[in-house]
Amino acid sequence: MAQQAITLKIAGKSYSLNIESEKEEVYRLAEREVNNYLALIKQNNFRNWTDPDYLSMAALKFAIALVDLRQSREVGSEELRHLEEIDREVDAYLNTLKG
């Protein structure tokens, strides 16, 4: 895959990265998402908070979202396995009726 050099600006600081060209849009959207969330929580003007504090809270927010997503997928996978088991049982029952 082709590599591409891009610069992202997060919390006012520029970061130069080499990424897969096909992923540029994902990186740009993520950059926007992080900066939007930082602006949102900075509106709260927490007393004595510095930029690293706000960045930590942003990282926590996105980590929580990732954990939630993983857990929902696990639940979905477990439910899917259960439905497949029920499907097999129904098929087996219907096959006994045919015979």
PyMOL commands that set and color helices and strands:
alter all, ss='L'
color gray80, all
select helices_A, chain A and resi 21-42+51-98
alter helices_A, ss='H'
color red, helices_A
select strands_A, chain A and resi 3-10+13-20
alter strands_A, ss='S'
color yellow, strands_A
deselect
rebuild
show_as cartoon
